[in-house]
Amino acid sequence: MRIDAYADPGTPDRRGGWRYLAWLVRRQWPRCLAGAVLASVWMVLLAATPYLMARAVDHGLEPGDLGALAGWTGAMVAVGGVNAWLGMMRHRTMTKVRMDANFRTVKVVVAHATRLGAALRAQVGTGEVVTIGVGDVQTISGSLTAVGPGVGAVAAYATVGALMLSVSTRLALVVLLGVPLLAVALGPLMGRLQGRETEYRERQSVLTARIGDLAGGLRVLNGLGGKGLVADAFRRDSGRLREQGYRVGAVTSWIQALGMGLPMLFLALVTWMGARLAAQGRISVGELVSVYGYVVALGWPVAFLIEMGHQLSRGVVAARRVVAFLRLEPAPDEGTREAPAEPSALHDPTSGVRILPGRLTALATSRPSDAIEILDRLGRYTPSDATWGDIPLADIPLPQIRSRILIADPEADLFAGPLSNVIGDEETPVRGAGSVDLRLRRVGATSHNAAADAEQRTGADEWAKLTAAIHAAAAEDIVRALPDGLETPIEAQARNLSGGQRQRVRLARALLTDPEVLLTAEPTSALDAHTEATVADRLKRARKGRTTVLAATSPLLLDRADVVHHLVDGKVAATGTHRELLDTEPGYRALVARDADDGEPAEEGDRAR
């Protein structure tokens, strides 16, 4: 049964942690069944070895029958060889079980995160998602490896009990009752482990989120002089997490110690009882050897049962966290009215902002958060009374809004891959490594059929849109500076690019989608004045006839806007062109003058580029 990492994972059972683990087993039940059968036969044959040894002693060694001794010894060698192969196949099968559970959980979590979309950050912290992906997925998949050995341990336990009955009823009762008593002794520790593991997991999620926040705002914290204060708080929180980890480790160590110690005491007890029976002549020497062998062989099932309990205790905690994530639901979309068929005005009654179609509109305010809230309302990322035409945005189905209105987040994620993939949807080959020629490699090639011609034309059109978006974002110099041009690998979040380069890559990606309405905040804040002016001019040309809204205070951007709304305390205080407002609004003039004085580019490297 092959593992397909891209197949439909199915619909997970979200009713609880145990039910989710059971769902993972059901989705690959043939593989889990094979693992259980292989593990059962493997452990039963471990118990068969003492039986064969007892026969070799009683029928071959003790009476001096070399033929019988050789026969039983050969049988033990054959069983050992078969068992070695079974052990290898068991391990291979359970590895596939673990991989399937890993891929399946990753797919359902990623699919659900995609379904939540913009509602994800509002409902769950980044640290929780990261911890699920880094820790919980591995824990869940590891717990499923106990399925096969767990079933095998039960089969071996029953087999050893049956074999012991042929030797001594008293010894058989000790064996059959001793293993459940071991489970009873470890039961309270398993429950405590779940509680400690749950608390540790919650603290780990919070601390992971804080690490992400620190990494993202380290430069700002350092500039404000708050890095030391935050570092001390993080040190205290990490110390608490470490202490909680010690508590988890303490419980785990007791489970492992008892898991090793109790079976040894059990072995000593059964061996002592068997030796007394042998001394009394009630069992033979060969049977005494077999008793010792049975109990030793029983050590494997007991160890697997203890390990299974340990792994499942941790796995169900992780599964509960995954299920809690899968239970999150996006905000209900109750829209029943069609969006305006033609480009229409957007209106935000809360602020008084009205966006006319086909215009480049700017929102200028001393508090950037006010402008961002307006953009969120106009893009229906937060509840509001905003309208599109004469239709409330809340009454329009969300897919229609998302297909026509785009908010270009200035901090939007950039995924790893070739630059052409980071900007566009799929990789398109360029003329050559490091080339500044952005044309298709096969633009001049001839084709021999209409299908190839159509495919080539489609590729050329897509490439033309990509290069146009790069040009509009003034990002050609980024392509030229990279060693392999658009084929150059970009790290996650574009860490190998400067802040200004990342900003232009994000802008190019937004322009490539060519939405009917584009909403963006401070798209040029990290650029030098020359590059910013270039972007402003090209952006206006590229978006001619389309609706564009910029939240900005840069005079270079404001001067290119058709309409500027000056906001005070989140409300429209004045509306006009940039030059009209400079002449008539002292507050606007002070705002723009301050930006012109203080607006040094954040990325020094972008001046050189």
ROKOLRO-557121 format. One record per residue (C-alpha): x, y, z. Coordinates in steps of 0.1 Angstrom, whole numbers. Example, Ala and Ser with C-alpha at 12.3 -4.5 7.8 and 13.67 -1.06 7.14 Angstrom:
123,-45,78 $
137,-11,71 $
// end
This chain:
0,0,0 $
18,31,-13 $
18,64,6 $
5,93,-16 $
15,125,1 $
-8,145,-23 $
-40,123,-20 $
-71,135,-3 $
-66,129,34 $
-103,125,41 $
-125,141,67 $
-110,139,101 $
-130,129,132 $
-130,161,153 $
-150,147,183 $
-120,142,205 $
-83,131,207 $
-89,94,209 $
-114,95,180 $
-89,114,159 $
-63,87,165 $
-88,61,157 $
-96,79,125 $
-59,78,115 $
-59,41,121 $
-91,35,100 $
-77,55,71 $
-49,30,68 $
-64,-1,84 $
-49,-26,59 $
-14,-13,68 $
-22,-12,105 $
-36,-48,103 $
-5,-60,85 $
17,-44,113 $
-4,-60,140 $
-2,-95,123 $
35,-92,118 $
41,-80,153 $
19,-108,167 $
37,-135,148 $
71,-120,157 $
63,-119,194 $
47,-153,195 $
78,-168,178 $
99,-151,205 $
80,-171,230 $
84,-203,208 $
121,-202,212 $
120,-212,249 $
96,-240,240 $
120,-254,214 $
149,-250,239 $
131,-270,265 $
125,-298,239 $
161,-297,230 $
171,-301,266 $
145,-328,276 $
146,-348,244 $
181,-343,231 $
206,-331,257 $
194,-349,288 $
190,-384,272 $
221,-378,249 $
202,-381,217 $
223,-360,193 $
199,-364,164 $
170,-349,184 $
193,-322,198 $
204,-313,163 $
168,-313,151 $
155,-290,178 $
185,-268,175 $
179,-265,137 $
143,-256,144 $
155,-228,168 $
179,-214,141 $
151,-215,115 $
126,-198,138 $
153,-172,147 $
159,-165,109 $
122,-161,102 $
117,-139,133 $
146,-116,121 $
128,-111,88 $
94,-106,106 $
110,-80,128 $
124,-61,99 $
90,-62,80 $
72,-51,112 $
95,-21,117 $
91,-12,80 $
53,-14,81 $
50,6,113 $
73,33,98 $
49,36,69 $
20,39,94 $
39,67,111 $
46,85,78 $
10,82,67 $
-3,96,99 $
23,124,96 $
14,134,61 $
-24,130,67 $
-23,153,98 $
-2,179,80 $
-26,179,51 $
-57,183,72 $
-42,210,93 $
-29,230,63 $
-62,226,45 $
-81,239,75 $
-57,268,79 $
-63,277,43 $
-100,274,48 $
-99,297,78 $
-80,323,57 $
-80,357,73 $
-99,344,103 $
-69,323,114 $
-50,350,132 $
-81,362,149 $
-89,328,164 $
-55,312,172 $
-20,324,179 $
9,319,156 $
27,299,183 $
-1,274,185 $
0,267,147 $
38,265,148 $
38,241,178 $
12,219,161 $
33,217,129 $
66,212,147 $
57,191,177 $
22,177,177 $
23,162,143 $
54,142,152 $
39,131,185 $
7,119,169 $
25,100,142 $
49,84,167 $
20,72,189 $
5,52,160 $
36,30,159 $
23,14,191 $
-7,0,172 $
10,-30,157 $
33,-39,187 $
4,-33,211 $
-18,-59,194 $
12,-82,191 $
20,-78,228 $
-15,-89,237 $
-12,-120,214 $
22,-129,229 $
8,-125,264 $
-20,-149,257 $
4,-174,240 $
29,-173,269 $
0,-179,293 $
-12,-209,273 $
24,-224,272 $
28,-218,309 $
-4,-238,316 $
14,-269,300 $
41,-265,326 $
24,-253,358 $
-10,-239,365 $
4,-219,395 $
31,-203,373 $
5,-196,345 $
-18,-178,370 $
12,-157,383 $
20,-147,347 $
-16,-140,336 $
-23,-120,367 $
11,-102,370 $
9,-83,337 $
-25,-66,345 $
-11,-57,379 $
18,-40,362 $
-7,-20,341 $
-27,-11,372 $
5,1,390 $
14,24,360 $
-21,37,354 $
-20,66,378 $
13,77,363 $
-1,77,328 $
-30,100,339 $
-5,123,356 $
16,124,325 $
-13,135,304 $
-20,164,328 $
16,175,329 $
20,171,292 $
-11,192,285 $
2,220,307 $
36,219,292 $
21,220,257 $
1,251,265 $
31,269,279 $
51,259,249 $
25,274,225 $
26,307,243 $
63,309,244 $
66,300,207 $
42,328,199 $
64,352,219 $
95,341,201 $
78,349,168 $
67,383,181 $
102,391,193 $
118,380,160 $
94,403,141 $
98,433,163 $
134,430,175 $
145,461,155 $
117,482,169 $
123,470,205 $
160,478,202 $
152,512,189 $
129,520,218 $
153,506,243 $
129,478,254 $
149,448,242 $
164,442,277 $
130,444,294 $
114,419,269 $
144,396,271 $
141,394,309 $
104,386,306 $
112,359,279 $
139,345,302 $
114,341,331 $
88,325,308 $
113,301,293 $
125,292,328 $
89,284,338 $
86,262,307 $
119,245,316 $
106,237,351 $
74,223,336 $
95,202,313 $
114,188,343 $
80,179,359 $
71,161,327 $
104,144,326 $
101,133,362 $
68,115,355 $
83,100,323 $
113,88,342 $
92,70,368 $
72,53,341 $
104,42,324 $
120,31,357 $
89,11,367 $
86,-2,332 $
121,-17,335 $
121,-25,372 $
87,-42,377 $
92,-67,349 $
126,-77,364 $
110,-83,398 $
83,-102,381 $
109,-123,363 $
127,-129,396 $
95,-141,412 $
85,-165,385 $
121,-179,382 $
122,-184,420 $
89,-203,419 $
100,-224,389 $
133,-233,406 $
114,-245,437 $
91,-266,415 $
121,-281,397 $
138,-288,431 $
107,-306,442 $
107,-326,410 $
74,-313,399 $
88,-299,366 $
118,-310,345 $
150,-291,340 $
140,-284,304 $
106,-270,317 $
125,-248,342 $
146,-235,312 $
114,-229,293 $
98,-210,322 $
128,-187,324 $
127,-182,286 $
89,-176,286 $
93,-148,312 $
122,-133,294 $
103,-134,261 $
74,-118,280 $
96,-88,287 $
92,-77,251 $
54,-76,252 $
54,-59,286 $
79,-33,274 $
58,-26,243 $
26,-23,264 $
42,2,287 $
57,21,257 $
23,20,240 $
7,35,271 $
33,62,272 $
31,71,236 $
-7,71,235 $
-8,93,265 $
13,119,248 $
-4,113,214 $
-39,119,227 $
-27,152,242 $
-13,163,209 $
-44,150,191 $
-67,171,213 $
-48,202,203 $
-51,193,166 $
-88,186,171 $
-93,220,188 $
-76,237,158 $
-98,217,134 $
-129,228,153 $
-122,265,145 $
-146,278,120 $
-144,309,98 $
-170,337,103 $
-203,326,87 $
-208,341,53 $
-245,351,52 $
-242,371,20 $
-271,366,-3 $
-269,396,-26 $
-248,398,-58 $
-219,422,-59 $
-223,452,-82 $
-218,442,-118 $
-199,473,-127 $
-171,491,-108 $
-188,510,-80 $
-179,533,-51 $
-169,519,-18 $
-181,538,12 $
-171,535,49 $
-197,553,70 $
-176,550,102 $
-149,572,88 $
-168,590,60 $
-143,577,34 $
-158,573,-1 $
-137,556,-28 $
-148,564,-63 $
-142,537,-90 $
-113,541,-113 $
-95,566,-91 $
-62,565,-72 $
-72,575,-37 $
-49,582,-7 $
-57,581,30 $
-34,604,50 $
-34,603,88 $
-9,607,116 $
-21,574,130 $
-15,546,105 $
-37,522,125 $
-68,543,117 $
-61,540,79 $
-55,502,83 $
-88,498,101 $
-105,516,72 $
-89,493,47 $
-99,463,67 $
-135,475,67 $
-135,482,30 $
-120,448,23 $
-145,431,48 $
-118,417,70 $
-137,432,100 $
-174,437,105 $
-187,471,94 $
-215,490,77 $
-193,496,46 $
-211,495,13 $
-202,487,-23 $
-224,507,-46 $
-256,507,-26 $
-251,472,-13 $
-237,465,22 $
-205,445,20 $
-219,422,47 $
-247,411,23 $
-223,401,-5 $
-209,365,-6 $
-173,366,6 $
-159,348,-25 $
-172,376,-47 $
-155,402,-26 $
-122,383,-24 $
-122,378,-62 $
-125,415,-69 $
-111,434,-38 $
-75,428,-27 $
-58,440,5 $
-20,440,-1 $
-7,435,34 $
27,452,38 $
38,424,60 $
23,396,39 $
42,363,41 $
67,355,14 $
73,318,8 $
106,302,-2 $
112,294,-39 $
124,309,-71 $
117,346,-73 $
93,340,-102 $
73,317,-79 $
74,341,-50 $
58,368,-72 $
36,346,-94 $
19,313,-91 $
42,290,-109 $
78,289,-122 $
84,302,-157 $
119,296,-172 $
140,326,-181 $
165,331,-209 $
195,322,-189 $
211,322,-154 $
218,357,-143 $
203,372,-174 $
185,405,-172 $
165,395,-203 $
130,388,-188 $
116,372,-220 $
105,336,-222 $
133,312,-231 $
112,298,-260 $
96,330,-273 $
113,325,-307 $
108,288,-310 $
85,274,-337 $
58,249,-331 $
43,222,-352 $
7,221,-341 $
-20,244,-329 $
-20,231,-293 $
17,240,-289 $
11,274,-304 $
-18,281,-280 $
3,269,-251 $
32,291,-261 $
10,321,-265 $
-5,315,-231 $
29,312,-215 $
40,344,-233 $
10,363,-220 $
16,351,-185 $
52,361,-187 $
43,395,-201 $
20,401,-171 $
48,391,-147 $
73,414,-163 $
48,442,-164 $
41,438,-126 $
79,438,-119 $
82,469,-140 $
53,487,-122 $
69,479,-88 $
103,492,-101 $
118,458,-92 $
138,451,-124 $
170,460,-105 $
162,432,-80 $
161,407,-108 $
194,420,-123 $
212,420,-90 $
203,384,-82 $
228,357,-96 $
202,337,-115 $
176,364,-121 $
140,352,-116 $
153,317,-111 $
172,327,-80 $
160,308,-49 $
145,332,-23 $
145,322,14 $
113,320,35 $
101,356,42 $
127,367,17 $
153,370,43 $
180,372,17 $
164,404,3 $
165,439,19 $
134,455,34 $
129,477,4 $
133,448,-20 $
108,427,0 $
84,456,-2 $
86,459,-40 $
83,421,-44 $
51,422,-23 $
38,451,-45 $
47,433,-77 $
28,402,-65 $
-3,423,-57 $
-1,441,-91 $
2,408,-109 $
-33,398,-97 $
-47,430,-113 $
-77,432,-89 $
-106,455,-96 $
-99,472,-62 $
-65,473,-47 $
-61,484,-10 $
-26,488,4 $
-9,505,33 $
25,523,30 $
38,504,0 $
70,524,-3 $
79,532,33 $
113,514,30 $
124,529,-3 $
147,559,-10 $
131,590,-26 $
142,583,-61 $
128,547,-61 $
97,558,-44 $
90,584,-70 $
95,558,-97 $
71,534,-80 $
45,562,-76 $
46,571,-113 $
45,535,-125 $
18,525,-101 $
-5,552,-113 $
0,542,-149 $
-3,505,-142 $
-36,510,-123 $
-51,535,-147 $
-89,530,-149 $
-88,507,-118 $
-96,515,-82 $
-66,519,-60 $
-65,530,-23 $
-32,539,-6 $
-27,546,31 $
3,568,30 $
18,602,42 $
46,603,16 $
44,635,-4 $
56,616,-35 $
26,592,-33 $
1,618,-22 $
10,641,-52 $
1,613,-76 $
-33,606,-60 $
-64,617,-77 $
-81,622,-44 $
-67,625,-9 $
-87,621,23 $
-71,637,53 $
-81,617,84 $
-82,631,120 $
-91,606,147 $
-102,581,121 $
-127,605,104 $
-124,624,72 $
-115,660,80 $
-109,672,45 $
-109,659,9 $
-91,672,-22 $
-60,669,-42 $
-26,669,-25 $
-19,705,-36 $
-54,717,-27 $
-50,703,8 $
-15,718,12 $
-30,752,4 $
-61,750,26 $
-55,726,55 $
-28,735,80 $
-31,701,98 $
-25,683,65 $
4,705,56 $
20,698,90 $
15,661,86 $
31,660,51 $
59,683,61 $
67,661,91 $
68,630,68 $
90,648,43 $
114,658,71 $
114,624,90 $
109,600,61 $
144,587,57 $
144,553,40 $
145,524,64 $
167,503,41 $
200,520,34 $
208,492,9 $
180,503,-13 $
197,536,-21 $
225,517,-38 $
200,496,-58 $
// end
